[in-house]
Amino acid sequence: MFKAKAYGKINLSLEVVEKRPDSYHNIDTIMTRIDLFDQLSFEKTSSDDIIIVSDNKDLAVDKTNLIYKAWSIMKEFTKERPGIKVILNKNIPLSAGLAGGTSDGVESLKALNQLWNLGFSRQELLDLARPLGADSSFFFYDGLVRARGIGDRITKLKDLPDLYFILINIGKAISSGQVYGAMNTYSKGRVQYLVDNIDNFEIFKDKLYNSMEAVSFEIYPELRSIKAELLDLGADFSLMSGSGPTIFAGFLDQEKRDQVYNFVKDQYKYVFKAQKV
């Protein structure tokens, strides 16, 4: 049995720059992987199909699942029977702004490349992964990155100091399509300012920004309150990840993070401690 970890991500800033003629949006975002991950196990079968089993009963395991989509891409290249059973232990909440589904898909693509000895290079896999979503390119990079375009133009950034996170998710899904569809205010230059000041953490942390908060906070007003609470409790910064609804707080002091975590951990459906990976 082949096993893989599918890590989540957070957006340390996200700027929606403009709507494109193809109805997608150009963005400018700073992202990092975190050590919150889904566990994937792959086992060959004698069939020609894929079976996906998950411990999350709310997760669709049909053709809409990105694990299935990854398998459908890769099975065209194998000379053996493409039957696969995938067991998914789902730790990343659904529709949370943490890209758990995309990460599952990308790690499945990588796993099948190894399991079937297909020999695709990293760049070839990156190209094959594009149908899995705009965030798919990100999961081929380590450390802090900037993503532009629809999220597919990746630039490596100098890393930040060690940071300790709390993630709070209220257990209510938000569709990124719904949030993008409601966007009517765009901007440019905020993320560039952060990149220009990445060596000055005091400036950097005070200018973190997510332009999707305005829409998501209208859908779930409690998100605004969670962000304010985390700042009041001593977080160095707090922000929504992606289109939400996950709110995260960053701390330079691990002990302070742990104190705040113990205070809030029983107040919401999902509360996680995390670090950059």
BELKANOR-V456551 format. One record per pair of residues at least 4 apart in sequence whose C-alpha atoms are under 7 Angstrom apart, sorted by the first residue. I is the first residue (numbers start at 1). GAP is how many residues later the second one is. If there is no record, write none. Layout:
i = (I I)
gap = (GAP GAP)
This chain:
i = (1 1 1 2 2 2 3 3 3 4 4 4 4 5 5 5 5 6 6 6 6 6 6 7 7 7 7 7 7 7 8 8 8 8 8 8 8 8 8 9 9 9 9 9 9 10 10 10 10 10 11 11 11 11 11 11 12 12 12 13 13 13 13 13 13 14 14 14 14 14 14 15 15 15 15 15 15 15 16 16 16 16 16 16 16 17 17 17 17 17 17 18 18 18 19 19 19 19 20 20 20 25 26 26 26 27 27 27 27 28 28 28 29 29 29 29 30 30 30 31 31 31 32 32 32 32 33 33 33 34 34 34 34 35 35 35 35 36 36 37 37 38 38 38 38 38 39 39 39 40 40 40 40 41 41 41 42 42 42 42 43 43 43 44 44 44 45 45 45 46 46 47 47 48 48 48 49 49 49 50 50 50 51 51 51 52 52 52 52 53 53 53 54 54 54 54 55 55 55 56 60 61 63 63 65 66 66 66 66 66 66 67 67 67 67 68 69 70 70 70 70 71 71 74 74 75 78 78 78 92 94 95 95 95 96 96 96 96 96 97 97 97 97 97 97 98 98 99 100 101 102 102 102 102 102 103 103 104 105 105 106 106 106 107 108 109 110 111 112 113 113 113 113 114 120 120 121 122 123 124 125 126 126 126 129 130 130 132 134 134 134 135 135 137 138 143 143 144 144 144 144 145 145 145 145 146 146 146 146 147 147 147 147 147 148 148 148 149 162 163 163 163 163 163 164 164 164 164 164 164 164 165 165 165 165 165 165 165 165 166 166 166 166 166 166 166 166 167 167 167 167 167 167 167 168 168 168 168 168 168 168 169 169 169 169 169 169 169 170 170 170 171 171 173 174 174 175 176 176 177 178 179 179 179 179 182 183 189 190 191 192 193 194 194 197 197 198 200 201 202 203 204 205 210 212 212 213 213 214 215 216 216 216 217 217 217 222 223 224 225 226 227 227 227 227 228 229 230 230 230 230 231 231 231 233 235 235 235 236 236 237 237 238 238 238 239 239 239 240 240 240 240 240 241 241 251 253 254 255 256 257 258 259 260 261 265)
gap = (40 41 42 39 40 41 37 38 39 35 36 37 103 32 33 34 35 31 32 33 97 98 101 26 27 28 29 30 31 96 25 26 28 29 84 90 91 92 95 22 23 24 25 89 90 21 22 23 88 231 18 19 20 21 230 231 18 19 196 16 17 178 195 196 197 14 15 16 195 196 197 12 13 14 172 176 195 196 9 10 11 12 170 171 195 9 10 11 169 170 171 7 8 168 4 5 6 7 4 5 6 125 122 123 124 121 122 123 124 119 120 163 117 118 119 162 115 116 117 113 114 115 111 112 113 244 110 243 244 240 241 242 243 239 240 241 242 56 238 54 55 50 51 52 53 54 49 50 51 46 47 48 49 45 46 47 42 43 44 45 41 42 43 39 40 41 38 39 40 35 37 34 36 33 34 35 33 34 35 33 34 35 33 34 35 9 33 34 35 33 34 35 33 34 35 36 33 34 35 34 5 4 5 6 4 4 35 36 38 39 66 4 37 38 41 4 4 4 35 38 39 4 38 35 38 7 4 38 40 8 79 78 79 80 77 78 148 149 150 144 145 146 147 148 149 143 144 4 4 4 4 30 31 33 34 4 36 4 4 27 4 23 30 4 4 4 4 4 4 4 5 6 7 4 4 5 4 4 4 4 4 4 11 14 7 4 6 4 16 17 18 16 17 15 16 16 134 12 13 14 15 9 10 11 12 8 9 10 11 4 5 6 7 8 4 5 6 4 90 87 88 89 112 113 86 87 88 90 93 110 111 83 84 85 86 92 108 109 110 82 83 84 95 105 106 107 108 79 80 81 82 104 105 106 78 79 80 100 102 103 104 76 77 78 99 100 101 102 98 99 100 98 99 72 70 71 4 4 67 4 4 4 36 37 64 33 32 4 4 4 4 4 4 10 6 7 6 4 4 4 4 4 32 30 4 31 4 27 4 4 4 27 28 4 6 7 4 4 4 4 4 4 11 12 20 4 4 4 5 8 19 4 6 7 27 14 15 16 14 15 12 13 10 11 12 8 9 10 4 5 6 7 8 5 6 6 4 4 4 4 4 4 4 4 4 6)
